[in-house]
Amino acid sequence: MMMKQLVFLLLLIGVMASCSSKSENTSNEAGSGIAPENMMILESYMELKDNLVNDQFSEAQANVENLQAAVLANTPEGSETILALLEEMSVAESITGLRSTFDPLSEEMYQWAKGIEKGNTTIYWQYCPMAKDNQGANWLSLESEIMNPYFGDQMLHCGNIEEEL
């Protein structure tokens, strides 16, 4: 157990260092106005979403850990629920398992994103009516183009923009 905690701590430090410099570059270059700690969380979520879009299970698992580390390091409001969902995703054994929890994670991230200062960055709240056995599901994106994380290559562009944050 101690070894697992040590590995997680080292991963957390690495992610913080790596994401911190990415966040500063993104914020400075684009003039986004998003605080670096929020940008770290947002970028980790977007990388996870992109892995699901591209059917990359191993990479998505790694980005679940990156997002956990970013949330732990910055403790946004509602982080307990986000962390519980990420813990559930961390034990998923397939991309289908990851995708099934991505919807409630996205709902929590949406609430979080509504509450942060976004400056001139637009965050898109996108929706696919066919996800979750036609119940529908949402996700956040930094691009207006629909890239569906619930179906990957099967239905890459299925969906629409519901809201711009």
VEXRONU-840648 format. One record per atom (N, C-alpha, C): residue number from 1; atom name; y, x, z. Coordinates in Angstrom, 2 decimals. Layout:
N
r n NUM atom CA y Y x X z Z
...
// end
This chain:
165
r n 1 atom N y -1.19 x 0.83 z 0.00
r n 1 atom CA y 0.00 x 0.00 z 0.00
r n 1 atom C y 1.26 x 0.87 z 0.00
r n 2 atom N y 1.25 x 1.93 z 0.80
r n 2 atom CA y 2.40 x 2.83 z 0.88
r n 2 atom C y 2.68 x 3.47 z -0.48
r n 3 atom N y 1.63 x 3.83 z -1.20
r n 3 atom CA y 1.79 x 4.46 z -2.51
r n 3 atom C y 2.46 x 3.49 z -3.48
r n 4 atom N y 2.07 x 2.21 z -3.43
r n 4 atom CA y 2.65 x 1.20 z -4.30
r n 4 atom C y 4.14 x 1.05 z -4.00
r n 5 atom N y 4.50 x 1.06 z -2.72
r n 5 atom CA y 5.91 x 0.95 z -2.34
r n 5 atom C y 6.70 x 2.17 z -2.81
r n 6 atom N y 6.09 x 3.36 z -2.70
r n 6 atom CA y 6.76 x 4.58 z -3.14
r n 6 atom C y 6.98 x 4.55 z -4.66
r n 7 atom N y 5.96 x 4.13 z -5.39
r n 7 atom CA y 6.09 x 4.03 z -6.85
r n 7 atom C y 7.18 x 3.02 z -7.21
r n 8 atom N y 7.21 x 1.88 z -6.52
r n 8 atom CA y 8.22 x 0.87 z -6.79
r n 8 atom C y 9.61 x 1.40 z -6.49
r n 9 atom N y 9.76 x 2.13 z -5.38
r n 9 atom CA y 11.05 x 2.71 z -5.02
r n 9 atom C y 11.52 x 3.71 z -6.07
r n 10 atom N y 10.61 x 4.56 z -6.54
r n 10 atom CA y 10.96 x 5.52 z -7.58
r n 10 atom C y 11.35 x 4.81 z -8.88
r n 11 atom N y 10.61 x 3.75 z -9.21
r n 11 atom CA y 10.95 x 2.96 z -10.39
r n 11 atom C y 12.33 x 2.33 z -10.23
r n 12 atom N y 12.59 x 1.80 z -9.05
r n 12 atom CA y 13.89 x 1.18 z -8.76
r n 12 atom C y 15.02 x 2.19 z -8.95
r n 13 atom N y 14.86 x 3.39 z -8.43
r n 13 atom CA y 15.88 x 4.42 z -8.57
r n 13 atom C y 16.09 x 4.77 z -10.04
r n 14 atom N y 14.99 x 4.93 z -10.76
r n 14 atom CA y 15.09 x 5.26 z -12.19
r n 14 atom C y 15.77 x 4.17 z -12.98
r n 15 atom N y 15.43 x 2.93 z -12.71
r n 15 atom CA y 16.04 x 1.80 z -13.41
r n 15 atom C y 17.52 x 1.72 z -13.09
r n 16 atom N y 17.86 x 1.91 z -11.82
r n 16 atom CA y 19.26 x 1.84 z -11.43
r n 16 atom C y 20.07 x 2.91 z -12.16
r n 17 atom N y 19.54 x 4.11 z -12.22
r n 17 atom CA y 20.26 x 5.20 z -12.89
r n 17 atom C y 20.37 x 4.93 z -14.39
r n 18 atom N y 19.27 x 4.50 z -14.99
r n 18 atom CA y 19.26 x 4.26 z -16.43
r n 18 atom C y 20.11 x 3.06 z -16.80
r n 19 atom N y 19.96 x 1.95 z -16.09
r n 19 atom CA y 20.70 x 0.75 z -16.41
r n 19 atom C y 22.18 x 0.92 z -16.08
r n 20 atom N y 22.48 x 1.68 z -15.05
r n 20 atom CA y 23.87 x 1.88 z -14.68
r n 20 atom C y 24.64 x 2.54 z -15.81
r n 21 atom N y 24.08 x 3.57 z -16.42
r n 21 atom CA y 24.80 x 4.21 z -17.51
r n 21 atom C y 24.83 x 3.32 z -18.74
r n 22 atom N y 23.76 x 2.54 z -18.98
r n 22 atom CA y 23.78 x 1.59 z -20.10
r n 22 atom C y 24.87 x 0.55 z -19.87
r n 23 atom N y 24.94 x 0.03 z -18.64
r n 23 atom CA y 25.90 x -1.01 z -18.32
r n 23 atom C y 27.32 x -0.52 z -18.51
r n 24 atom N y 27.61 x 0.69 z -18.04
r n 24 atom CA y 28.96 x 1.21 z -18.18
r n 24 atom C y 29.32 x 1.37 z -19.65
r n 25 atom N y 28.39 x 1.87 z -20.45
r n 25 atom CA y 28.67 x 2.03 z -21.87
r n 25 atom C y 28.89 x 0.68 z -22.54
r n 26 atom N y 28.03 x -0.29 z -22.24
r n 26 atom CA y 28.16 x -1.61 z -22.85
r n 26 atom C y 29.49 x -2.23 z -22.45
r n 27 atom N y 29.82 x -2.17 z -21.15
r n 27 atom CA y 31.05 x -2.78 z -20.67
r n 27 atom C y 32.26 x -2.09 z -21.26
r n 28 atom N y 32.23 x -0.76 z -21.30
r n 28 atom CA y 33.39 x -0.03 z -21.79
r n 28 atom C y 33.55 x -0.18 z -23.30
r n 29 atom N y 32.46 x -0.07 z -24.04
r n 29 atom CA y 32.55 x -0.15 z -25.50
r n 29 atom C y 32.95 x -1.55 z -25.95
r n 30 atom N y 32.32 x -2.55 z -25.40
r n 30 atom CA y 32.58 x -3.91 z -25.85
r n 30 atom C y 33.73 x -4.55 z -25.07
r n 31 atom N y 34.14 x -3.91 z -23.96
r n 31 atom CA y 35.17 x -4.52 z -23.13
r n 31 atom C y 34.70 x -5.85 z -22.60
r n 32 atom N y 33.44 x -5.93 z -22.21
r n 32 atom CA y 32.82 x -7.21 z -21.88
r n 32 atom C y 33.41 x -7.89 z -20.67
r n 33 atom N y 33.88 x -7.12 z -19.69
r n 33 atom CA y 34.39 x -7.73 z -18.48
r n 33 atom C y 33.30 x -8.12 z -17.50
r n 34 atom N y 32.06 x -7.84 z -17.79
r n 34 atom CA y 30.97 x -8.13 z -16.87
r n 34 atom C y 30.83 x -6.94 z -15.93
r n 35 atom N y 30.78 x -7.20 z -14.64
r n 35 atom CA y 30.62 x -6.14 z -13.65
r n 35 atom C y 29.32 x -5.38 z -13.92
r n 36 atom N y 29.33 x -4.06 z -13.70
r n 36 atom CA y 28.14 x -3.25 z -13.99
r n 36 atom C y 26.86 x -3.76 z -13.33
r n 37 atom N y 26.96 x -4.22 z -12.08
r n 37 atom CA y 25.75 x -4.72 z -11.40
r n 37 atom C y 25.22 x -5.99 z -12.05
r n 38 atom N y 26.11 x -6.84 z -12.54
r n 38 atom CA y 25.67 x -8.04 z -13.25
r n 38 atom C y 25.15 x -7.69 z -14.64
r n 39 atom N y 25.76 x -6.70 z -15.28
r n 39 atom CA y 25.31 x -6.27 z -16.60
r n 39 atom C y 23.90 x -5.70 z -16.51
r n 40 atom N y 23.60 x -4.99 z -15.42
r n 40 atom CA y 22.27 x -4.43 z -15.23
r n 40 atom C y 21.22 x -5.54 z -15.19
r n 41 atom N y 21.52 x -6.60 z -14.48
r n 41 atom CA y 20.60 x -7.74 z -14.38
r n 41 atom C y 20.48 x -8.43 z -15.74
r n 42 atom N y 21.62 x -8.67 z -16.37
r n 42 atom CA y 21.63 x -9.36 z -17.66
r n 42 atom C y 20.88 x -8.57 z -18.72
r n 43 atom N y 21.10 x -7.27 z -18.79
r n 43 atom CA y 20.41 x -6.44 z -19.79
r n 43 atom C y 18.90 x -6.43 z -19.54
r n 44 atom N y 18.49 x -6.38 z -18.28
r n 44 atom CA y 17.05 x -6.38 z -17.96
r n 44 atom C y 16.41 x -7.70 z -18.40
r n 45 atom N y 17.11 x -8.81 z -18.14
r n 45 atom CA y 16.61 x -10.12 z -18.58
r n 45 atom C y 16.50 x -10.16 z -20.10
r n 46 atom N y 17.53 x -9.67 z -20.80
r n 46 atom CA y 17.54 x -9.71 z -22.26
r n 46 atom C y 16.43 x -8.84 z -22.85
r n 47 atom N y 16.15 x -7.72 z -22.23
r n 47 atom CA y 15.04 x -6.88 z -22.71
r n 47 atom C y 13.71 x -7.60 z -22.53
r n 48 atom N y 13.54 x -8.29 z -21.42
r n 48 atom CA y 12.33 x -9.08 z -21.20
r n 48 atom C y 12.22 x -10.18 z -22.26
r n 49 atom N y 13.32 x -10.88 z -22.50
r n 49 atom CA y 13.33 x -11.94 z -23.52
r n 49 atom C y 12.94 x -11.37 z -24.88
r n 50 atom N y 13.52 x -10.22 z -25.23
r n 50 atom CA y 13.22 x -9.61 z -26.52
r n 50 atom C y 11.76 x -9.20 z -26.63
r n 51 atom N y 11.17 x -8.73 z -25.53
r n 51 atom CA y 9.74 x -8.40 z -25.54
r n 51 atom C y 8.90 x -9.64 z -25.81
r n 52 atom N y 9.28 x -10.76 z -25.23
r n 52 atom CA y 8.54 x -12.00 z -25.48
r n 52 atom C y 8.73 x -12.46 z -26.93
r n 53 atom N y 9.93 x -12.31 z -27.45
r n 53 atom CA y 10.19 x -12.65 z -28.86
r n 53 atom C y 9.27 x -11.84 z -29.76
r n 54 atom N y 9.09 x -10.57 z -29.43
r n 54 atom CA y 8.32 x -9.64 z -30.26
r n 54 atom C y 6.84 x -9.54 z -29.88
r n 55 atom N y 6.37 x -10.45 z -29.02
r n 55 atom CA y 4.97 x -10.49 z -28.60
r n 55 atom C y 4.50 x -9.16 z -28.00
r n 56 atom N y 5.37 x -8.52 z -27.20
r n 56 atom CA y 5.07 x -7.21 z -26.61
r n 56 atom C y 4.72 x -7.39 z -25.14
r n 57 atom N y 3.45 x -7.61 z -24.87
r n 57 atom CA y 3.01 x -7.90 z -23.50
r n 57 atom C y 3.24 x -6.73 z -22.55
r n 58 atom N y 2.79 x -5.53 z -22.89
r n 58 atom CA y 2.94 x -4.38 z -22.00
r n 58 atom C y 4.40 x -4.07 z -21.71
r n 59 atom N y 5.23 x -4.11 z -22.75
r n 59 atom CA y 6.65 x -3.85 z -22.57
r n 59 atom C y 7.29 x -4.94 z -21.72
r n 60 atom N y 6.86 x -6.18 z -21.91
r n 60 atom CA y 7.40 x -7.28 z -21.11
r n 60 atom C y 7.04 x -7.09 z -19.64
r n 61 atom N y 5.80 x -6.67 z -19.37
r n 61 atom CA y 5.42 x -6.41 z -17.98
r n 61 atom C y 6.31 x -5.35 z -17.36
r n 62 atom N y 6.60 x -4.29 z -18.09
r n 62 atom CA y 7.48 x -3.23 z -17.59
r n 62 atom C y 8.88 x -3.78 z -17.34
r n 63 atom N y 9.36 x -4.66 z -18.22
r n 63 atom CA y 10.70 x -5.21 z -18.03
r n 63 atom C y 10.76 x -6.25 z -16.92
r n 64 atom N y 9.63 x -6.86 z -16.58
r n 64 atom CA y 9.60 x -7.71 z -15.39
r n 64 atom C y 9.92 x -6.83 z -14.18
r n 65 atom N y 9.30 x -5.65 z -14.11
r n 65 atom CA y 9.57 x -4.73 z -13.01
r n 65 atom C y 11.02 x -4.25 z -13.05
r n 66 atom N y 11.56 x -3.98 z -14.23
r n 66 atom CA y 12.96 x -3.56 z -14.35
r n 66 atom C y 13.90 x -4.65 z -13.83
r n 67 atom N y 13.61 x -5.89 z -14.17
r n 67 atom CA y 14.46 x -6.99 z -13.73
r n 67 atom C y 14.33 x -7.17 z -12.22
r n 68 atom N y 13.12 x -7.04 z -11.68
r n 68 atom CA y 12.94 x -7.09 z -10.22
r n 68 atom C y 13.81 x -6.03 z -9.55
r n 69 atom N y 13.76 x -4.82 z -10.06
r n 69 atom CA y 14.53 x -3.72 z -9.47
r n 69 atom C y 16.02 x -4.00 z -9.56
r n 70 atom N y 16.49 x -4.52 z -10.69
r n 70 atom CA y 17.92 x -4.81 z -10.86
r n 70 atom C y 18.37 x -5.90 z -9.89
r n 71 atom N y 17.55 x -6.94 z -9.73
r n 71 atom CA y 17.89 x -8.03 z -8.82
r n 71 atom C y 17.88 x -7.52 z -7.38
r n 72 atom N y 16.86 x -6.75 z -7.01
r n 72 atom CA y 16.81 x -6.20 z -5.66
r n 72 atom C y 18.00 x -5.30 z -5.36
r n 73 atom N y 18.42 x -4.52 z -6.33
r n 73 atom CA y 19.53 x -3.59 z -6.13
r n 73 atom C y 20.87 x -4.31 z -6.01
r n 74 atom N y 20.97 x -5.49 z -6.58
r n 74 atom CA y 22.26 x -6.17 z -6.64
r n 74 atom C y 22.29 x -7.52 z -5.94
r n 75 atom N y 21.15 x -7.99 z -5.47
r n 75 atom CA y 21.00 x -9.23 z -4.72
r n 75 atom C y 21.98 x -10.35 z -5.07
r n 76 atom N y 21.87 x -10.91 z -6.29
r n 76 atom CA y 22.73 x -12.04 z -6.63
r n 76 atom C y 22.33 x -13.29 z -5.85
r n 77 atom N y 23.23 x -14.25 z -5.80
r n 77 atom CA y 22.92 x -15.52 z -5.15
r n 77 atom C y 21.72 x -16.15 z -5.83
r n 78 atom N y 20.81 x -16.68 z -5.05
r n 78 atom CA y 19.61 x -17.29 z -5.60
r n 78 atom C y 18.52 x -16.28 z -5.92
r n 79 atom N y 18.69 x -15.06 z -5.47
r n 79 atom CA y 17.74 x -14.01 z -5.85
r n 79 atom C y 16.34 x -14.24 z -5.29
r n 80 atom N y 16.21 x -14.99 z -4.20
r n 80 atom CA y 14.88 x -15.22 z -3.62
r n 80 atom C y 13.99 x -15.95 z -4.63
r n 81 atom N y 14.52 x -16.97 z -5.27
r n 81 atom CA y 13.75 x -17.72 z -6.25
r n 81 atom C y 13.47 x -16.87 z -7.48
r n 82 atom N y 14.48 x -16.14 z -7.93
r n 82 atom CA y 14.30 x -15.26 z -9.08
r n 82 atom C y 13.21 x -14.24 z -8.78
r n 83 atom N y 13.27 x -13.63 z -7.60
r n 83 atom CA y 12.27 x -12.62 z -7.24
r n 83 atom C y 10.87 x -13.22 z -7.12
r n 84 atom N y 10.77 x -14.44 z -6.62
r n 84 atom CA y 9.45 x -15.10 z -6.52
r n 84 atom C y 8.88 x -15.35 z -7.92
r n 85 atom N y 9.72 x -15.77 z -8.84
r n 85 atom CA y 9.26 x -16.00 z -10.22
r n 85 atom C y 8.86 x -14.69 z -10.88
r n 86 atom N y 9.62 x -13.63 z -10.63
r n 86 atom CA y 9.28 x -12.32 z -11.19
r n 86 atom C y 7.98 x -11.79 z -10.60
r n 87 atom N y 7.75 x -12.06 z -9.34
r n 87 atom CA y 6.48 x -11.66 z -8.71
r n 87 atom C y 5.32 x -12.37 z -9.38
r n 88 atom N y 5.51 x -13.66 z -9.66
r n 88 atom CA y 4.48 x -14.43 z -10.38
r n 88 atom C y 4.24 x -13.83 z -11.77
r n 89 atom N y 5.32 x -13.45 z -12.44
r n 89 atom CA y 5.18 x -12.85 z -13.77
r n 89 atom C y 4.51 x -11.49 z -13.71
r n 90 atom N y 4.71 x -10.77 z -12.62
r n 90 atom CA y 4.16 x -9.41 z -12.51
r n 90 atom C y 2.64 x -9.39 z -12.47
r n 91 atom N y 2.03 x -10.51 z -12.13
r n 91 atom CA y 0.56 x -10.56 z -12.09
r n 91 atom C y -0.02 x -11.32 z -13.28
r n 92 atom N y 0.84 x -11.71 z -14.21
r n 92 atom CA y 0.36 x -12.41 z -15.41
r n 92 atom C y -0.58 x -11.50 z -16.20
r n 93 atom N y -1.62 x -12.09 z -16.74
r n 93 atom CA y -2.62 x -11.31 z -17.47
r n 93 atom C y -2.51 x -11.46 z -18.98
r n 94 atom N y -1.51 x -12.21 z -19.43
r n 94 atom CA y -1.34 x -12.40 z -20.87
r n 94 atom C y 0.11 x -12.73 z -21.15
r n 95 atom N y 0.47 x -12.65 z -22.41
r n 95 atom CA y 1.84 x -13.02 z -22.79
r n 95 atom C y 2.07 x -14.51 z -22.58
r n 96 atom N y 1.02 x -15.30 z -22.70
r n 96 atom CA y 1.12 x -16.74 z -22.44
r n 96 atom C y 1.49 x -16.97 z -20.97
r n 97 atom N y 0.88 x -16.20 z -20.09
r n 97 atom CA y 1.21 x -16.30 z -18.67
r n 97 atom C y 2.66 x -15.93 z -18.39
r n 98 atom N y 3.14 x -14.89 z -19.05
r n 98 atom CA y 4.53 x -14.50 z -18.89
r n 98 atom C y 5.46 x -15.60 z -19.40
r n 99 atom N y 5.12 x -16.16 z -20.55
r n 99 atom CA y 5.98 x -17.19 z -21.15
r n 99 atom C y 6.02 x -18.46 z -20.31
r n 100 atom N y 4.92 x -18.78 z -19.64
r n 100 atom CA y 4.92 x -20.02 z -18.85
r n 100 atom C y 5.88 x -19.92 z -17.66
r n 101 atom N y 6.09 x -18.74 z -17.15
r n 101 atom CA y 7.02 x -18.57 z -16.03
r n 101 atom C y 8.42 x -18.21 z -16.52
r n 102 atom N y 8.57 x -17.84 z -17.77
r n 102 atom CA y 9.87 x -17.47 z -18.30
r n 102 atom C y 10.83 x -18.65 z -18.30
r n 103 atom N y 10.33 x -19.87 z -18.48
r n 103 atom CA y 11.20 x -21.04 z -18.47
r n 103 atom C y 11.86 x -21.25 z -17.11
r n 104 atom N y 11.11 x -21.33 z -16.00
r n 104 atom CA y 11.81 x -21.49 z -14.72
r n 104 atom C y 12.67 x -20.27 z -14.37
r n 105 atom N y 12.25 x -19.08 z -14.78
r n 105 atom CA y 13.09 x -17.90 z -14.58
r n 105 atom C y 14.40 x -18.07 z -15.33
r n 106 atom N y 14.33 x -18.53 z -16.57
r n 106 atom CA y 15.54 x -18.73 z -17.37
r n 106 atom C y 16.46 x -19.77 z -16.75
r n 107 atom N y 15.88 x -20.82 z -16.18
r n 107 atom CA y 16.69 x -21.84 z -15.51
r n 107 atom C y 17.47 x -21.22 z -14.35
r n 108 atom N y 16.81 x -20.37 z -13.57
r n 108 atom CA y 17.48 x -19.69 z -12.45
r n 108 atom C y 18.54 x -18.71 z -12.96
r n 109 atom N y 18.22 x -17.99 z -14.02
r n 109 atom CA y 19.16 x -17.03 z -14.59
r n 109 atom C y 20.38 x -17.75 z -15.18
r n 110 atom N y 20.17 x -18.93 z -15.71
r n 110 atom CA y 21.27 x -19.74 z -16.24
r n 110 atom C y 22.26 x -20.08 z -15.11
r n 111 atom N y 21.72 x -20.53 z -13.98
r n 111 atom CA y 22.58 x -20.85 z -12.84
r n 111 atom C y 23.34 x -19.61 z -12.38
r n 112 atom N y 22.65 x -18.48 z -12.35
r n 112 atom CA y 23.28 x -17.22 z -11.97
r n 112 atom C y 24.38 x -16.86 z -12.98
r n 113 atom N y 24.08 x -16.94 z -14.27
r n 113 atom CA y 25.03 x -16.54 z -15.32
r n 113 atom C y 26.27 x -17.43 z -15.32
r n 114 atom N y 26.11 x -18.69 z -14.97
r n 114 atom CA y 27.27 x -19.58 z -14.91
r n 114 atom C y 28.25 x -19.13 z -13.83
r n 115 atom N y 27.75 x -18.45 z -12.81
r n 115 atom CA y 28.59 x -18.08 z -11.69
r n 115 atom C y 29.21 x -16.69 z -11.75
r n 116 atom N y 28.91 x -15.91 z -12.79
r n 116 atom CA y 29.47 x -14.56 z -12.86
r n 116 atom C y 30.66 x -14.52 z -13.81
r n 117 atom N y 31.51 x -13.55 z -13.61
r n 117 atom CA y 32.63 x -13.32 z -14.51
r n 117 atom C y 32.08 x -12.70 z -15.79
r n 118 atom N y 32.36 x -13.32 z -16.93
r n 118 atom CA y 31.80 x -12.86 z -18.20
r n 118 atom C y 32.82 x -12.18 z -19.10
r n 119 atom N y 34.09 x -12.19 z -18.71
r n 119 atom CA y 35.09 x -11.56 z -19.56
r n 119 atom C y 35.04 x -12.14 z -20.96
r n 120 atom N y 34.95 x -11.27 z -21.95
r n 120 atom CA y 34.91 x -11.74 z -23.34
r n 120 atom C y 33.49 x -11.78 z -23.90
r n 121 atom N y 32.50 x -11.72 z -23.03
r n 121 atom CA y 31.10 x -11.79 z -23.46
r n 121 atom C y 30.65 x -13.25 z -23.49
r n 122 atom N y 30.06 x -13.65 z -24.60
r n 122 atom CA y 29.49 x -14.99 z -24.71
r n 122 atom C y 27.99 x -14.90 z -24.45
r n 123 atom N y 27.53 x -15.74 z -23.55
r n 123 atom CA y 26.10 x -15.86 z -23.28
r n 123 atom C y 25.70 x -17.24 z -23.80
r n 124 atom N y 24.66 x -17.27 z -24.64
r n 124 atom CA y 24.21 x -18.51 z -25.25
r n 124 atom C y 23.02 x -19.08 z -24.48
r n 125 atom N y 23.08 x -20.37 z -24.20
r n 125 atom CA y 21.99 x -21.10 z -23.56
r n 125 atom C y 21.27 x -21.82 z -24.69
r n 126 atom N y 20.08 x -21.32 z -25.03
r n 126 atom CA y 19.37 x -21.81 z -26.20
r n 126 atom C y 18.16 x -22.65 z -25.77
r n 127 atom N y 17.69 x -23.46 z -26.70
r n 127 atom CA y 16.65 x -24.45 z -26.37
r n 127 atom C y 15.67 x -24.61 z -27.52
r n 128 atom N y 14.40 x -24.68 z -27.17
r n 128 atom CA y 13.35 x -24.99 z -28.14
r n 128 atom C y 12.65 x -26.27 z -27.69
r n 129 atom N y 12.73 x -27.33 z -28.49
r n 129 atom CA y 12.12 x -28.60 z -28.10
r n 129 atom C y 10.59 x -28.57 z -28.13
r n 130 atom N y 10.00 x -27.60 z -28.81
r n 130 atom CA y 8.54 x -27.57 z -28.96
r n 130 atom C y 7.85 x -26.72 z -27.89
r n 131 atom N y 8.62 x -25.95 z -27.13
r n 131 atom CA y 8.02 x -25.09 z -26.10
r n 131 atom C y 7.40 x -25.94 z -25.01
r n 132 atom N y 6.50 x -25.35 z -24.27
r n 132 atom CA y 5.83 x -26.02 z -23.15
r n 132 atom C y 5.21 x -27.36 z -23.58
r n 133 atom N y 4.39 x -27.30 z -24.61
r n 133 atom CA y 3.71 x -28.51 z -25.11
r n 133 atom C y 4.68 x -29.65 z -25.40
r n 134 atom N y 5.74 x -29.32 z -26.12
r n 134 atom CA y 6.76 x -30.27 z -26.55
r n 134 atom C y 7.61 x -30.84 z -25.41
r n 135 atom N y 7.58 x -30.21 z -24.24
r n 135 atom CA y 8.48 x -30.61 z -23.16
r n 135 atom C y 9.84 x -29.94 z -23.32
r n 136 atom N y 9.86 x -28.83 z -24.04
r n 136 atom CA y 11.09 x -28.08 z -24.27
r n 136 atom C y 11.33 x -27.04 z -23.21
r n 137 atom N y 12.02 x -25.98 z -23.59
r n 137 atom CA y 12.35 x -24.91 z -22.66
r n 137 atom C y 13.58 x -24.17 z -23.16
r n 138 atom N y 14.32 x -23.59 z -22.22
r n 138 atom CA y 15.56 x -22.88 z -22.52
r n 138 atom C y 15.42 x -21.39 z -22.24
r n 139 atom N y 16.42 x -20.64 z -22.73
r n 139 atom CA y 16.55 x -19.22 z -22.42
r n 139 atom C y 17.98 x -18.80 z -22.68
r n 140 atom N y 18.36 x -17.66 z -22.12
r n 140 atom CA y 19.67 x -17.07 z -22.36
r n 140 atom C y 19.57 x -16.05 z -23.47
r n 141 atom N y 20.67 x -15.89 z -24.21
r n 141 atom CA y 20.72 x -14.87 z -25.25
r n 141 atom C y 22.16 x -14.37 z -25.39
r n 142 atom N y 22.30 x -13.14 z -25.81
r n 142 atom CA y 23.63 x -12.60 z -26.11
r n 142 atom C y 23.97 x -12.77 z -27.58
r n 143 atom N y 23.03 x -13.25 z -28.37
r n 143 atom CA y 23.24 x -13.48 z -29.80
r n 143 atom C y 23.14 x -14.97 z -30.09
r n 144 atom N y 23.93 x -15.42 z -31.06
r n 144 atom CA y 23.86 x -16.83 z -31.43
r n 144 atom C y 22.61 x -17.13 z -32.26
r n 145 atom N y 22.06 x -16.12 z -32.94
r n 145 atom CA y 20.86 x -16.34 z -33.73
r n 145 atom C y 19.69 x -16.70 z -32.82
r n 146 atom N y 18.95 x -17.72 z -33.20
r n 146 atom CA y 17.80 x -18.16 z -32.42
r n 146 atom C y 16.62 x -17.21 z -32.65
r n 147 atom N y 16.18 x -16.60 z -31.57
r n 147 atom CA y 14.99 x -15.74 z -31.57
r n 147 atom C y 14.15 x -16.24 z -30.40
r n 148 atom N y 13.16 x -17.07 z -30.70
r n 148 atom CA y 12.43 x -17.84 z -29.71
r n 148 atom C y 11.42 x -17.00 z -28.91
r n 149 atom N y 11.63 x -16.86 z -27.61
r n 149 atom CA y 10.70 x -16.08 z -26.78
r n 149 atom C y 9.41 x -16.83 z -26.45
r n 150 atom N y 9.36 x -18.12 z -26.70
r n 150 atom CA y 8.18 x -18.91 z -26.33
r n 150 atom C y 7.10 x -18.91 z -27.40
r n 151 atom N y 7.46 x -18.59 z -28.64
r n 151 atom CA y 6.48 x -18.61 z -29.72
r n 151 atom C y 6.36 x -17.30 z -30.47
r n 152 atom N y 7.32 x -16.40 z -30.29
r n 152 atom CA y 7.27 x -15.14 z -31.02
r n 152 atom C y 7.23 x -15.38 z -32.51
r n 153 atom N y 6.35 x -14.65 z -33.20
r n 153 atom CA y 6.26 x -14.74 z -34.66
r n 153 atom C y 5.87 x -16.12 z -35.17
r n 154 atom N y 5.18 x -16.91 z -34.36
r n 154 atom CA y 4.71 x -18.22 z -34.81
r n 154 atom C y 5.85 x -19.15 z -35.20
r n 155 atom N y 6.91 x -19.16 z -34.41
r n 155 atom CA y 8.05 x -20.05 z -34.67
r n 155 atom C y 9.32 x -19.35 z -34.22
r n 156 atom N y 9.59 x -18.23 z -34.82
r n 156 atom CA y 10.64 x -17.31 z -34.38
r n 156 atom C y 12.02 x -17.96 z -34.28
r n 157 atom N y 12.35 x -18.83 z -35.20
r n 157 atom CA y 13.70 x -19.38 z -35.23
r n 157 atom C y 13.77 x -20.85 z -34.80
r n 158 atom N y 12.76 x -21.32 z -34.10
r n 158 atom CA y 12.75 x -22.71 z -33.63
r n 158 atom C y 13.69 x -22.83 z -32.43
r n 159 atom N y 14.68 x -23.67 z -32.56
r n 159 atom CA y 15.57 x -23.91 z -31.44
r n 159 atom C y 17.01 x -24.10 z -31.86
r n 160 atom N y 17.87 x -24.28 z -30.88
r n 160 atom CA y 19.30 x -24.46 z -31.11
r n 160 atom C y 20.09 x -23.98 z -29.89
r n 161 atom N y 21.38 x -23.84 z -30.07
r n 161 atom CA y 22.26 x -23.47 z -28.98
r n 161 atom C y 22.69 x -24.75 z -28.28
r n 162 atom N y 22.47 x -24.80 z -26.99
r n 162 atom CA y 22.89 x -25.97 z -26.20
r n 162 atom C y 24.25 x -25.77 z -25.55
r n 163 atom N y 24.57 x -24.51 z -25.22
r n 163 atom CA y 25.82 x -24.26 z -24.52
r n 163 atom C y 26.22 x -22.80 z -24.70
r n 164 atom N y 27.51 x -22.56 z -24.69
r n 164 atom CA y 28.04 x -21.20 z -24.67
r n 164 atom C y 28.68 x -20.99 z -23.31
r n 165 atom N y 28.24 x -19.97 z -22.63
r n 165 atom CA y 28.81 x -19.66 z -21.31
r n 165 atom C y 29.88 x -18.61 z -21.45
// end
